[in-house]
């Protein structure tokens, strides 16, 4: 399991996805299972927070052109 603060979540500005890269503690990263995650059109910003208060970080991504937000709840 990945440790918080050592993983990367970055919007794919040219597409419809948010790749999640898990750190292995040695400076290397690999895509998380199911990554990249589908989101609104052309996400520009991402934010992490515990939206549903279950103790796990969730991902929010904005829609740069659609005025939409996708919220991805952690499992």
PQR file with spaces between the fields and no chain letter, atoms N, CA, C, O and H, PARSE charges and radii, in Angstrom:
ATOM       1  N    UNK     1       0.840   -1.180    0.000 -0.4000 1.5000
ATOM       2  CA   UNK     1       0.000    0.000    0.000 -0.0000 2.0000
ATOM       3  C    UNK     1       0.884    1.241    0.000  0.5500 1.7000
ATOM       4  O    UNK     1       1.904    1.285    0.687 -0.5500 1.4000
ATOM       5  N    UNK     2       0.491    2.238   -0.766 -0.4000 1.5000
ATOM       6  CA   UNK     2       1.271    3.464   -0.895 -0.0000 2.0000
ATOM       7  C    UNK     2       1.140    4.327    0.352  0.5500 1.7000
ATOM       8  O    UNK     2       0.113    4.316    1.030 -0.5500 1.4000
ATOM       9  H    UNK     2      -0.338    2.202   -1.325  0.4000 1.0000
ATOM      10  N    UNK     3       2.180    5.059    0.633 -0.4000 1.5000
ATOM      11  CA   UNK     3       2.184    5.971    1.763 -0.0000 2.0000
ATOM      12  C    UNK     3       1.781    7.356    1.299  0.5500 1.7000
ATOM      13  O    UNK     3       2.298    7.844    0.295 -0.5500 1.4000
ATOM      14  H    UNK     3       3.014    5.068    0.082  0.4000 1.0000
ATOM      15  N    UNK     4       0.869    7.998    2.008 -0.4000 1.5000
ATOM      16  CA   UNK     4       0.428    9.347    1.642 -0.0000 2.0000
ATOM      17  C    UNK     4       1.627   10.282    1.601  0.5500 1.7000
ATOM      18  O    UNK     4       2.521   10.206    2.443 -0.5500 1.4000
ATOM      19  H    UNK     4       0.449    7.601    2.824  0.4000 1.0000
ATOM      20  N    UNK     5       1.631   11.165    0.609 -0.4000 1.5000
ATOM      21  CA   UNK     5       2.724   12.106    0.468 -0.0000 2.0000
ATOM      22  C    UNK     5       3.836   11.627   -0.442  0.5500 1.7000
ATOM      23  O    UNK     5       4.754   12.386   -0.749 -0.5500 1.4000
ATOM      24  H    UNK     5       0.904   11.227   -0.076  0.4000 1.0000
ATOM      25  N    UNK     6       3.768   10.379   -0.878 -0.4000 1.5000
ATOM      26  CA   UNK     6       4.794    9.845   -1.761 -0.0000 2.0000
ATOM      27  C    UNK     6       4.221    9.410   -3.099  0.5500 1.7000
ATOM      28  O    UNK     6       4.900    8.745   -3.881 -0.5500 1.4000
ATOM      29  H    UNK     6       3.022    9.762   -0.629  0.4000 1.0000
ATOM      30  N    UNK     7       3.015    9.769   -3.357 -0.4000 1.5000
ATOM      31  CA   UNK     7       2.358    9.417   -4.601 -0.0000 2.0000
ATOM      32  C    UNK     7       2.096   10.695   -5.398  0.5500 1.7000
ATOM      33  O    UNK     7       2.182   11.798   -4.858 -0.5500 1.4000
ATOM      34  H    UNK     7       2.464   10.309   -2.722  0.4000 1.0000
ATOM      35  N    UNK     8       1.779   10.541   -6.674 -0.4000 1.5000
ATOM      36  CA   UNK     8       1.550   11.694   -7.538 -0.0000 2.0000
ATOM      37  C    UNK     8       0.191   11.564   -8.214  0.5500 1.7000
ATOM      38  O    UNK     8      -0.150   10.510   -8.750 -0.5500 1.4000
ATOM      39  H    UNK     8       1.709    9.644   -7.112  0.4000 1.0000
ATOM      40  N    UNK     9      -0.577   12.641   -8.183 -0.4000 1.5000
ATOM      41  CA   UNK     9      -1.837   12.751   -8.918 -0.0000 2.0000
ATOM      42  C    UNK     9      -1.696   13.991   -9.789  0.5500 1.7000
ATOM      43  O    UNK     9      -1.447   15.085   -9.283 -0.5500 1.4000
ATOM      44  H    UNK     9      -0.300   13.498   -7.747  0.4000 1.0000
ATOM      45  N    UNK    10      -1.856   13.819  -11.095 -0.4000 1.5000
ATOM      46  CA   UNK    10      -1.630   14.940  -12.005 -0.0000 2.0000
ATOM      47  C    UNK    10      -2.696   14.924  -13.102  0.5500 1.7000
ATOM      48  O    UNK    10      -2.981   13.865  -13.661 -0.5500 1.4000
ATOM      49  H    UNK    10      -2.059   12.930  -11.505  0.4000 1.0000
ATOM      50  N    UNK    11      -3.291   16.082  -13.420 -0.4000 1.5000
ATOM      51  CA   UNK    11      -4.300   16.107  -14.479 -0.0000 2.0000
ATOM      52  C    UNK    11      -3.665   15.930  -15.850  0.5500 1.7000
ATOM      53  O    UNK    11      -2.573   16.436  -16.105 -0.5500 1.4000
ATOM      54  H    UNK    11      -3.060   16.942  -12.966  0.4000 1.0000
ATOM      55  N    UNK    12      -4.341   15.220  -16.720 -0.4000 1.5000
ATOM      56  CA   UNK    12      -3.934   15.073  -18.118 -0.0000 2.0000
ATOM      57  C    UNK    12      -4.664   16.173  -18.884  0.5500 1.7000
ATOM      58  O    UNK    12      -5.771   15.962  -19.379 -0.5500 1.4000
ATOM      59  H    UNK    12      -5.229   14.809  -16.513  0.4000 1.0000
ATOM      60  N    UNK    13      -4.046   17.337  -18.980 -0.4000 1.5000
ATOM      61  CA   UNK    13      -4.682   18.535  -19.526 -0.0000 2.0000
ATOM      62  C    UNK    13      -5.192   18.309  -20.944  0.5500 1.7000
ATOM      63  O    UNK    13      -6.208   18.892  -21.325 -0.5500 1.4000
ATOM      64  H    UNK    13      -3.146   17.508  -18.578  0.4000 1.0000
ATOM      65  N    UNK    14      -4.529   17.495  -21.721 -0.4000 1.5000
ATOM      66  CA   UNK    14      -4.938   17.266  -23.098 -0.0000 2.0000
ATOM      67  C    UNK    14      -5.955   16.155  -23.270  0.5500 1.7000
ATOM      68  O    UNK    14      -6.323   15.848  -24.404 -0.5500 1.4000
ATOM      69  H    UNK    14      -3.704   17.022  -21.412  0.4000 1.0000
ATOM      70  N    UNK    15      -6.419   15.547  -22.209 -0.4000 1.5000
ATOM      71  CA   UNK    15      -7.315   14.405  -22.324 -0.0000 2.0000
ATOM      72  C    UNK    15      -8.459   14.447  -21.339  0.5500 1.7000
ATOM      73  O    UNK    15      -8.931   15.512  -20.942 -0.5500 1.4000
ATOM      74  H    UNK    15      -6.120   15.797  -21.288  0.4000 1.0000
ATOM      75  N    UNK    16      -8.888   13.271  -20.957 -0.4000 1.5000
ATOM      76  CA   UNK    16     -10.034   13.110  -20.060 -0.0000 2.0000
ATOM      77  C    UNK    16      -9.660   12.197  -18.901  0.5500 1.7000
ATOM      78  O    UNK    16     -10.444   11.323  -18.529 -0.5500 1.4000
ATOM      79  H    UNK    16      -8.504   12.406  -21.279  0.4000 1.0000
ATOM      80  N    UNK    17      -8.478   12.384  -18.326 -0.4000 1.5000
ATOM      81  CA   UNK    17      -8.054   11.454  -17.294 -0.0000 2.0000
ATOM      82  C    UNK    17      -7.135   12.105  -16.269  0.5500 1.7000
ATOM      83  O    UNK    17      -6.587   13.187  -16.482 -0.5500 1.4000
ATOM      84  H    UNK    17      -7.842   13.094  -18.629  0.4000 1.0000
ATOM      85  N    UNK    18      -6.988   11.405  -15.149 -0.4000 1.5000
ATOM      86  CA   UNK    18      -6.062   11.793  -14.091 -0.0000 2.0000
ATOM      87  C    UNK    18      -5.220   10.568  -13.764  0.5500 1.7000
ATOM      88  O    UNK    18      -5.708    9.635  -13.127 -0.5500 1.4000
ATOM      89  H    UNK    18      -7.432   10.527  -14.976  0.4000 1.0000
ATOM      90  N    UNK    19      -3.958   10.559  -14.194 -0.4000 1.5000
ATOM      91  CA   UNK    19      -3.080    9.457  -13.813 -0.0000 2.0000
ATOM      92  C    UNK    19      -2.736    9.519  -12.326  0.5500 1.7000
ATOM      93  O    UNK    19      -2.523   10.598  -11.773 -0.5500 1.4000
ATOM      94  H    UNK    19      -3.562   11.317  -14.712  0.4000 1.0000
ATOM      95  N    UNK    20      -2.685    8.360  -11.691 -0.4000 1.5000
ATOM      96  CA   UNK    20      -2.267    8.245  -10.298 -0.0000 2.0000
ATOM      97  C    UNK    20      -1.011    7.384  -10.301  0.5500 1.7000
ATOM      98  O    UNK    20      -1.039    6.231  -10.733 -0.5500 1.4000
ATOM      99  H    UNK    20      -2.858    7.483  -12.140  0.4000 1.0000
ATOM     100  N    UNK    21       0.085    7.948   -9.819 -0.4000 1.5000
ATOM     101  CA   UNK    21       1.367    7.244   -9.785 -0.0000 2.0000
ATOM     102  C    UNK    21       1.734    6.960   -8.335  0.5500 1.7000
ATOM     103  O    UNK    21       1.775    7.868   -7.505 -0.5500 1.4000
ATOM     104  H    UNK    21       0.108    8.884   -9.468  0.4000 1.0000
ATOM     105  N    UNK    22       1.998    5.694   -8.039 -0.4000 1.5000
ATOM     106  CA   UNK    22       2.331    5.284   -6.679 -0.0000 2.0000
ATOM     107  C    UNK    22       3.840    5.228   -6.507  0.5500 1.7000
ATOM     108  O    UNK    22       4.535    4.600   -7.306 -0.5500 1.4000
ATOM     109  H    UNK    22       1.965    4.956   -8.714  0.4000 1.0000
ATOM     110  N    UNK    23       4.349    5.880   -5.471 -0.4000 1.5000
ATOM     111  CA   UNK    23       5.781    5.863   -5.181 -0.0000 2.0000
ATOM     112  C    UNK    23       6.171    4.591   -4.464  0.5500 1.7000
ATOM     113  O    UNK    23       5.412    4.058   -3.654 -0.5500 1.4000
ATOM     114  H    UNK    23       3.785    6.390   -4.822  0.4000 1.0000
ATOM     115  N    UNK    24       7.381    4.104   -4.774 -0.4000 1.5000
ATOM     116  CA   UNK    24       7.846    2.882   -4.113 -0.0000 2.0000
ATOM     117  C    UNK    24       8.837    3.173   -2.987  0.5500 1.7000
ATOM     118  O    UNK    24       9.401    2.249   -2.401 -0.5500 1.4000
ATOM     119  H    UNK    24       7.997    4.537   -5.432  0.4000 1.0000
ATOM     120  N    UNK    25       9.053    4.474   -2.681 -0.4000 1.5000
ATOM     121  CA   UNK    25       9.948    4.845   -1.601 -0.0000 2.0000
ATOM     122  C    UNK    25      11.396    5.015   -2.036  0.5500 1.7000
ATOM     123  O    UNK    25      12.236    5.435   -1.240 -0.5500 1.4000
ATOM     124  H    UNK    25       8.595    5.224   -3.157  0.4000 1.0000
ATOM     125  N    UNK    26      11.701    4.692   -3.303 -0.4000 1.5000
ATOM     126  CA   UNK    26      13.069    4.832   -3.806 -0.0000 2.0000
ATOM     127  C    UNK    26      13.184    5.912   -4.873  0.5500 1.7000
ATOM     128  O    UNK    26      14.227    6.048   -5.513 -0.5500 1.4000
ATOM     129  H    UNK    26      11.019    4.351   -3.950  0.4000 1.0000
ATOM     130  N    UNK    27      12.105    6.688   -5.070 -0.4000 1.5000
ATOM     131  CA   UNK    27      12.109    7.716   -6.096 -0.0000 2.0000
ATOM     132  C    UNK    27      11.515    7.260   -7.413  0.5500 1.7000
ATOM     133  O    UNK    27      11.483    8.022   -8.379 -0.5500 1.4000
ATOM     134  H    UNK    27      11.257    6.578   -4.551  0.4000 1.0000
ATOM     135  N    UNK    28      11.044    6.023   -7.460 -0.4000 1.5000
ATOM     136  CA   UNK    28      10.406    5.494   -8.668 -0.0000 2.0000
ATOM     137  C    UNK    28       8.904    5.438   -8.467  0.5500 1.7000
ATOM     138  O    UNK    28       8.411    5.338   -7.343 -0.5500 1.4000
ATOM     139  H    UNK    28      11.070    5.404   -6.675  0.4000 1.0000
ATOM     140  N    UNK    29       8.183    5.507   -9.586 -0.4000 1.5000
ATOM     141  CA   UNK    29       6.729    5.507   -9.550 -0.0000 2.0000
ATOM     142  C    UNK    29       6.181    4.529  -10.576  0.5500 1.7000
ATOM     143  O    UNK    29       6.805    4.269  -11.605 -0.5500 1.4000
ATOM     144  H    UNK    29       8.584    5.588  -10.498  0.4000 1.0000
ATOM     145  N    UNK    30       4.996    3.988  -10.277 -0.4000 1.5000
ATOM     146  CA   UNK    30       4.283    3.124  -11.224 -0.0000 2.0000
ATOM     147  C    UNK    30       2.817    3.522  -11.190  0.5500 1.7000
ATOM     148  O    UNK    30       2.319    4.033  -10.186 -0.5500 1.4000
ATOM     149  H    UNK    30       4.489    4.199   -9.442  0.4000 1.0000
ATOM     150  N    UNK    31       2.134    3.278  -12.308 -0.4000 1.5000
ATOM     151  CA   UNK    31       0.711    3.625  -12.346 -0.0000 2.0000
ATOM     152  C    UNK    31      -0.066    2.734  -11.385  0.5500 1.7000
ATOM     153  O    UNK    31       0.191    1.535  -11.281 -0.5500 1.4000
ATOM     154  H    UNK    31       2.539    2.863  -13.123  0.4000 1.0000
ATOM     155  N    UNK    32      -1.009    3.338  -10.693 -0.4000 1.5000
ATOM     156  CA   UNK    32      -1.884    2.600   -9.790 -0.0000 2.0000
ATOM     157  C    UNK    32      -2.828    1.726  -10.613  0.5500 1.7000
ATOM     158  O    UNK    32      -3.124    2.058  -11.760 -0.5500 1.4000
ATOM     159  H    UNK    32      -1.217    4.312  -10.778  0.4000 1.0000
ATOM     160  N    UNK    33      -3.305    0.614  -10.049 -0.4000 1.5000
ATOM     161  CA   UNK    33      -4.296   -0.200  -10.761 -0.0000 2.0000
ATOM     162  C    UNK    33      -5.501    0.653  -11.145  0.5500 1.7000
ATOM     163  O    UNK    33      -6.027    1.399  -10.319 -0.5500 1.4000
ATOM     164  H    UNK    33      -3.064    0.344   -9.116  0.4000 1.0000
ATOM     165  N    UNK    34      -5.932    0.543  -12.385 -0.4000 1.5000
ATOM     166  CA   UNK    34      -7.075    1.310  -12.863 -0.0000 2.0000
ATOM     167  C    UNK    34      -6.725    2.703  -13.348  0.5500 1.7000
ATOM     168  O    UNK    34      -7.594    3.421  -13.843 -0.5500 1.4000
ATOM     169  H    UNK    34      -5.505   -0.063  -13.056  0.4000 1.0000
ATOM     170  N    UNK    35      -5.468    3.094  -13.215 -0.4000 1.5000
ATOM     171  CA   UNK    35      -5.019    4.418  -13.650 -0.0000 2.0000
ATOM     172  C    UNK    35      -4.639    4.375  -15.126  0.5500 1.7000
ATOM     173  O    UNK    35      -4.106    3.371  -15.598 -0.5500 1.4000
ATOM     174  H    UNK    35      -4.762    2.510  -12.813  0.4000 1.0000
ATOM     175  N    UNK    36      -4.904    5.437  -15.848 -0.4000 1.5000
ATOM     176  CA   UNK    36      -5.458    6.718  -15.446 -0.0000 2.0000
ATOM     177  C    UNK    36      -6.966    6.639  -15.224  0.5500 1.7000
ATOM     178  O    UNK    36      -7.657    5.827  -15.839 -0.5500 1.4000
ATOM     179  H    UNK    36      -5.337    6.253  -15.465  0.4000 1.0000
ATOM     180  N    UNK    37      -7.458    7.492  -14.338 -0.4000 1.5000
ATOM     181  CA   UNK    37      -8.874    7.506  -13.986 -0.0000 2.0000
ATOM     182  C    UNK    37      -9.629    8.486  -14.881  0.5500 1.7000
ATOM     183  O    UNK    37      -9.153    9.598  -15.110 -0.5500 1.4000
ATOM     184  H    UNK    37      -6.896    8.152  -13.838  0.4000 1.0000
ATOM     185  N    UNK    38     -10.797    8.093  -15.391 -0.4000 1.5000
ATOM     186  CA   UNK    38     -11.566    8.994  -16.258 -0.0000 2.0000
ATOM     187  C    UNK    38     -12.193   10.139  -15.463  0.5500 1.7000
ATOM     188  O    UNK    38     -12.741    9.937  -14.380 -0.5500 1.4000
ATOM     189  H    UNK    38     -11.183    7.190  -15.205  0.4000 1.0000
ATOM     190  N    UNK    39     -12.098   11.344  -16.027 -0.4000 1.5000
ATOM     191  CA   UNK    39     -12.680   12.536  -15.396 -0.0000 2.0000
ATOM     192  C    UNK    39     -13.290   13.420  -16.476  0.5500 1.7000
ATOM     193  O    UNK    39     -13.367   13.034  -17.643 -0.5500 1.4000
ATOM     194  H    UNK    39     -11.653   11.508  -16.907  0.4000 1.0000
ATOM     195  N    UNK    40     -13.720   14.606  -16.073 -0.4000 1.5000
ATOM     196  CA   UNK    40     -14.324   15.571  -16.992 -0.0000 2.0000
ATOM     197  C    UNK    40     -13.334   15.956  -18.086  0.5500 1.7000
ATOM     198  O    UNK    40     -12.144   15.650  -18.004 -0.5500 1.4000
ATOM     199  H    UNK    40     -13.658   14.920  -15.125  0.4000 1.0000
ATOM     200  N    UNK    41     -13.843   16.624  -19.098 -0.4000 1.5000
ATOM     201  CA   UNK    41     -13.019   17.007  -20.233 -0.0000 2.0000
ATOM     202  C    UNK    41     -11.912   17.974  -19.844  0.5500 1.7000
ATOM     203  O    UNK    41     -12.161   18.986  -19.189 -0.5500 1.4000
ATOM     204  H    UNK    41     -14.809   16.872  -19.164  0.4000 1.0000
ATOM     205  N    UNK    42     -10.703   17.659  -20.247 -0.4000 1.5000
ATOM     206  CA   UNK    42      -9.526   18.503  -20.081 -0.0000 2.0000
ATOM     207  C    UNK    42      -9.349   19.042  -18.663  0.5500 1.7000
ATOM     208  O    UNK    42      -9.438   20.251  -18.449 -0.5500 1.4000
ATOM     209  H    UNK    42     -10.502   16.836  -20.779  0.4000 1.0000
ATOM     210  N    UNK    43      -9.101   18.172  -17.705 -0.4000 1.5000
ATOM     211  CA   UNK    43      -8.881   18.651  -16.339 -0.0000 2.0000
ATOM     212  C    UNK    43      -7.628   19.516  -16.267  0.5500 1.7000
ATOM     213  O    UNK    43      -6.618   19.211  -16.901 -0.5500 1.4000
ATOM     214  H    UNK    43      -9.028   17.190  -17.879  0.4000 1.0000
ATOM     215  N    UNK    44      -7.695   20.581  -15.504 -0.4000 1.5000
ATOM     216  CA   UNK    44      -6.559   21.493  -15.376 -0.0000 2.0000
ATOM     217  C    UNK    44      -5.982   21.479  -13.965  0.5500 1.7000
ATOM     218  O    UNK    44      -4.770   21.598  -13.786 -0.5500 1.4000
ATOM     219  H    UNK    44      -8.516   20.829  -14.988  0.4000 1.0000
ATOM     220  N    UNK    45      -6.841   21.336  -12.972 -0.4000 1.5000
ATOM     221  CA   UNK    45      -6.411   21.287  -11.578 -0.0000 2.0000
ATOM     222  C    UNK    45      -6.934   20.018  -10.923  0.5500 1.7000
ATOM     223  O    UNK    45      -7.988   19.503  -11.296 -0.5500 1.4000
ATOM     224  H    UNK    45      -7.826   21.239  -13.118  0.4000 1.0000
ATOM     225  N    UNK    46      -6.191   19.522   -9.945 -0.4000 1.5000
ATOM     226  CA   UNK    46      -6.665   18.432   -9.095 -0.0000 2.0000
ATOM     227  C    UNK    46      -6.494   18.861   -7.643  0.5500 1.7000
ATOM     228  O    UNK    46      -5.631   19.677   -7.317 -0.5500 1.4000
ATOM     229  H    UNK    46      -5.335   19.940   -9.642  0.4000 1.0000
ATOM     230  N    UNK    47      -7.316   18.305   -6.793 -0.4000 1.5000
ATOM     231  CA   UNK    47      -7.220   18.551   -5.360 -0.0000 2.0000
ATOM     232  C    UNK    47      -7.484   17.250   -4.630  0.5500 1.7000
ATOM     233  O    UNK    47      -8.262   16.421   -5.101 -0.5500 1.4000
ATOM     234  H    UNK    47      -8.017   17.642   -7.057  0.4000 1.0000
ATOM     235  N    UNK    48      -6.855   17.065   -3.505 -0.4000 1.5000
ATOM     236  CA   UNK    48      -7.050   15.879   -2.678 -0.0000 2.0000
ATOM     237  C    UNK    48      -7.666   16.290   -1.356  0.5500 1.7000
ATOM     238  O    UNK    48      -7.317   17.323   -0.785 -0.5500 1.4000
ATOM     239  H    UNK    48      -6.222   17.739   -3.123  0.4000 1.0000
ATOM     240  N    UNK    49      -8.585   15.471   -0.878 -0.4000 1.5000
ATOM     241  CA   UNK    49      -9.218   15.721    0.412 -0.0000 2.0000
ATOM     242  C    UNK    49     -10.139   14.577    0.755  0.5500 1.7000
ATOM     243  O    UNK    49     -10.515   13.797   -0.121 -0.5500 1.4000
ATOM     244  H    UNK    49      -8.869   14.631   -1.341  0.4000 1.0000
ATOM     245  N    UNK    50     -10.500   14.467    1.987 -0.4000 1.5000
ATOM     246  CA   UNK    50     -11.403   13.412    2.443 -0.0000 2.0000
ATOM     247  C    UNK    50     -12.838   13.912    2.330  0.5500 1.7000
ATOM     248  O    UNK    50     -13.423   14.357    3.318 -0.5500 1.4000
ATOM     249  H    UNK    50     -10.195   15.100    2.699  0.4000 1.0000
ATOM     250  N    UNK    51     -13.400   13.841    1.138 -0.4000 1.5000
ATOM     251  CA   UNK    51     -14.719   14.403    0.843 -0.0000 2.0000
ATOM     252  C    UNK    51     -15.827   13.728    1.650  0.5500 1.7000
ATOM     253  O    UNK    51     -16.709   14.408    2.175 -0.5500 1.4000
ATOM     254  H    UNK    51     -12.924   13.480    0.336  0.4000 1.0000
ATOM     255  N    UNK    52     -15.790   12.406    1.754 -0.4000 1.5000
ATOM     256  CA   UNK    52     -16.868   11.681    2.422 -0.0000 2.0000
ATOM     257  C    UNK    52     -16.508   11.235    3.843  0.5500 1.7000
ATOM     258  O    UNK    52     -17.216   10.419    4.433 -0.5500 1.4000
ATOM     259  H    UNK    52     -15.074   11.853    1.329  0.4000 1.0000
ATOM     260  N    UNK    53     -15.426   11.760    4.385 -0.4000 1.5000
ATOM     261  CA   UNK    53     -15.007   11.531    5.774 -0.0000 2.0000
ATOM     262  C    UNK    53     -14.851   10.055    6.147  0.5500 1.7000
ATOM     263  O    UNK    53     -15.285    9.617    7.212 -0.5500 1.4000
ATOM     264  H    UNK    53     -14.851   12.423    3.906  0.4000 1.0000
ATOM     265  N    UNK    54     -14.223    9.304    5.245 -0.4000 1.5000
ATOM     266  CA   UNK    54     -13.973    7.892    5.542 -0.0000 2.0000
ATOM     267  C    UNK    54     -12.511    7.621    5.890  0.5500 1.7000
ATOM     268  O    UNK    54     -12.112    6.469    6.057 -0.5500 1.4000
ATOM     269  H    UNK    54     -13.870    9.660    4.380  0.4000 1.0000
ATOM     270  N    UNK    55     -11.711    8.692    5.999 -0.4000 1.5000
ATOM     271  CA   UNK    55     -10.306    8.550    6.345 -0.0000 2.0000
ATOM     272  C    UNK    55      -9.393    8.315    5.159  0.5500 1.7000
ATOM     273  O    UNK    55      -8.191    8.124    5.344 -0.5500 1.4000
ATOM     274  H    UNK    55     -12.035    9.628    5.863  0.4000 1.0000
ATOM     275  N    UNK    56      -9.925    8.322    3.945 -0.4000 1.5000
ATOM     276  CA   UNK    56      -9.129    8.105    2.733 -0.0000 2.0000
ATOM     277  C    UNK    56      -9.179    9.351    1.861  0.5500 1.7000
ATOM     278  O    UNK    56     -10.205   10.026    1.784 -0.5500 1.4000
ATOM     279  H    UNK    56     -10.902    8.477    3.794  0.4000 1.0000
ATOM     280  N    UNK    57      -8.050    9.652    1.199 -0.4000 1.5000
ATOM     281  CA   UNK    57      -7.999   10.816    0.321 -0.0000 2.0000
ATOM     282  C    UNK    57      -8.770   10.555   -0.969  0.5500 1.7000
ATOM     283  O    UNK    57      -8.581    9.530   -1.623 -0.5500 1.4000
ATOM     284  H    UNK    57      -7.216    9.104    1.262  0.4000 1.0000
ATOM     285  N    UNK    58      -9.632   11.486   -1.322 -0.4000 1.5000
ATOM     286  CA   UNK    58     -10.399   11.438   -2.565 -0.0000 2.0000
ATOM     287  C    UNK    58      -9.788   12.463   -3.523  0.5500 1.7000
ATOM     288  O    UNK    58      -9.048   13.350   -3.100 -0.5500 1.4000
ATOM     289  H    UNK    58      -9.786   12.319   -0.791  0.4000 1.0000
ATOM     290  N    UNK    59     -10.101   12.337   -4.811 -0.4000 1.5000
ATOM     291  CA   UNK    59      -9.553   13.230   -5.826 -0.0000 2.0000
ATOM     292  C    UNK    59     -10.679   14.034   -6.451  0.5500 1.7000
ATOM     293  O    UNK    59     -11.727   13.489   -6.799 -0.5500 1.4000
ATOM     294  H    UNK    59     -10.703   11.616   -5.155  0.4000 1.0000
ATOM     295  N    UNK    60     -10.455   15.334   -6.590 -0.4000 1.5000
ATOM     296  CA   UNK    60     -11.380   16.198   -7.326 -0.0000 2.0000
ATOM     297  C    UNK    60     -10.607   16.786   -8.501  0.5500 1.7000
ATOM     298  O    UNK    60      -9.466   17.221   -8.350 -0.5500 1.4000
ATOM     299  H    UNK    60      -9.604   15.777   -6.307  0.4000 1.0000
ATOM     300  N    UNK    61     -11.242   16.795   -9.677 -0.4000 1.5000
ATOM     301  CA   UNK    61     -10.622   17.364  -10.876 -0.0000 2.0000
ATOM     302  C    UNK    61     -11.618   18.286  -11.552  0.5500 1.7000
ATOM     303  O    UNK    61     -12.790   17.947  -11.714 -0.5500 1.4000
ATOM     304  H    UNK    61     -12.170   16.442   -9.800  0.4000 1.0000
ATOM     305  N    UNK    62     -11.131   19.469  -11.949 -0.4000 1.5000
ATOM     306  CA   UNK    62     -12.017   20.430  -12.601 -0.0000 2.0000
ATOM     307  C    UNK    62     -12.084   20.160  -14.098  0.5500 1.7000
ATOM     308  O    UNK    62     -11.203   19.513  -14.664 -0.5500 1.4000
ATOM     309  H    UNK    62     -10.178   19.745  -11.817  0.4000 1.0000
ATOM     310  N    UNK    63     -13.132   20.660  -14.728 -0.4000 1.5000
ATOM     311  CA   UNK    63     -13.253   20.599  -16.178 -0.0000 2.0000
ATOM     312  C    UNK    63     -12.900   21.954  -16.750  0.5500 1.7000
ATOM     313  O    UNK    63     -13.673   22.904  -16.627 -0.5500 1.4000
ATOM     314  H    UNK    63     -13.848   21.186  -14.268  0.4000 1.0000
ATOM     315  N    UNK    64     -11.757   22.049  -17.362 -0.4000 1.5000
ATOM     316  CA   UNK    64     -11.233   23.328  -17.829 -0.0000 2.0000
ATOM     317  C    UNK    64     -12.178   24.045  -18.787  0.5500 1.7000
ATOM     318  O    UNK    64     -12.242   25.275  -18.786 -0.5500 1.4000
ATOM     319  H    UNK    64     -11.129   21.278  -17.462  0.4000 1.0000
ATOM     320  N    UNK    65     -12.906   23.295  -19.599 -0.4000 1.5000
ATOM     321  CA   UNK    65     -13.775   23.921  -20.595 -0.0000 2.0000
ATOM     322  C    UNK    65     -15.261   23.724  -20.313  0.5500 1.7000
ATOM     323  O    UNK    65     -16.096   24.401  -20.912 -0.5500 1.4000
ATOM     324  H    UNK    65     -12.853   22.297  -19.599  0.4000 1.0000
ATOM     325  N    UNK    66     -15.600   22.808  -19.412 -0.4000 1.5000
ATOM     326  CA   UNK    66     -16.999   22.444  -19.229 -0.0000 2.0000
ATOM     327  C    UNK    66     -17.619   22.982  -17.939  0.5500 1.7000
ATOM     328  O    UNK    66     -18.809   22.772  -17.705 -0.5500 1.4000
ATOM     329  H    UNK    66     -14.921   22.258  -18.926  0.4000 1.0000
ATOM     330  N    UNK    67     -16.846   23.668  -17.099 -0.4000 1.5000
ATOM     331  CA   UNK    67     -17.339   24.143  -15.805 -0.0000 2.0000
ATOM     332  C    UNK    67     -17.919   23.005  -14.976  0.5500 1.7000
ATOM     333  O    UNK    67     -18.953   23.157  -14.326 -0.5500 1.4000
ATOM     334  H    UNK    67     -15.880   23.839  -17.289  0.4000 1.0000
ATOM     335  N    UNK    68     -17.242   21.869  -15.007 -0.4000 1.5000
ATOM     336  CA   UNK    68     -17.654   20.683  -14.263 -0.0000 2.0000
ATOM     337  C    UNK    68     -16.538   20.270  -13.309  0.5500 1.7000
ATOM     338  O    UNK    68     -15.386   20.675  -13.462 -0.5500 1.4000
ATOM     339  H    UNK    68     -16.402   21.746  -15.535  0.4000 1.0000
ATOM     340  N    UNK    69     -16.905   19.455  -12.323 -0.4000 1.5000
ATOM     341  CA   UNK    69     -15.933   18.867  -11.413 -0.0000 2.0000
ATOM     342  C    UNK    69     -16.255   17.387  -11.298  0.5500 1.7000
ATOM     343  O    UNK    69     -17.417   17.004  -11.161 -0.5500 1.4000
ATOM     344  H    UNK    69     -17.841   19.125  -12.199  0.4000 1.0000
ATOM     345  N    UNK    70     -15.216   16.555  -11.355 -0.4000 1.5000
ATOM     346  CA   UNK    70     -15.366   15.126  -11.098 -0.0000 2.0000
ATOM     347  C    UNK    70     -14.764   14.855   -9.734  0.5500 1.7000
ATOM     348  O    UNK    70     -13.657   15.307   -9.443 -0.5500 1.4000
ATOM     349  H    UNK    70     -14.273   16.866  -11.467  0.4000 1.0000
ATOM     350  N    UNK    71     -15.487   14.117   -8.889 -0.4000 1.5000
ATOM     351  CA   UNK    71     -14.973   13.695   -7.600 -0.0000 2.0000
ATOM     352  C    UNK    71     -14.843   12.175   -7.631  0.5500 1.7000
ATOM     353  O    UNK    71     -15.816   11.455   -7.855 -0.5500 1.4000
ATOM     354  H    UNK    71     -16.386   13.750   -9.126  0.4000 1.0000
ATOM     355  N    UNK    72     -13.626   11.709   -7.401 -0.4000 1.5000
ATOM     356  CA   UNK    72     -13.335   10.278   -7.390 -0.0000 2.0000
ATOM     357  C    UNK    72     -13.115    9.858   -5.940  0.5500 1.7000
ATOM     358  O    UNK    72     -12.146   10.278   -5.307 -0.5500 1.4000
ATOM     359  H    UNK    72     -12.835   12.293   -7.218  0.4000 1.0000
ATOM     360  N    UNK    73     -14.014    9.030   -5.415 -0.4000 1.5000
ATOM     361  CA   UNK    73     -13.906    8.582   -4.028 -0.0000 2.0000
ATOM     362  C    UNK    73     -12.955    7.402   -3.922  0.5500 1.7000
ATOM     363  O    UNK    73     -13.025    6.467   -4.720 -0.5500 1.4000
ATOM     364  H    UNK    73     -14.801    8.689   -5.929  0.4000 1.0000
ATOM     365  N    UNK    74     -12.064    7.446   -2.934 -0.4000 1.5000
ATOM     366  CA   UNK    74     -11.126    6.355   -2.705 -0.0000 2.0000
ATOM     367  C    UNK    74     -11.892    5.115   -2.262  0.5500 1.7000
ATOM     368  O    UNK    74     -12.938    5.197   -1.620 -0.5500 1.4000
ATOM     369  H    UNK    74     -12.007    8.206   -2.287  0.4000 1.0000
ATOM     370  N    UNK    75     -11.341    3.982   -2.622 -0.4000 1.5000
ATOM     371  CA   UNK    75     -11.967    2.713   -2.208 -0.0000 2.0000
ATOM     372  C    UNK    75     -11.299    2.159   -0.985  0.5500 1.7000
ATOM     373  O    UNK    75     -11.690    1.100   -0.494 -0.5500 1.4000
ATOM     374  H    UNK    75     -10.490    3.915   -3.144  0.4000 1.0000
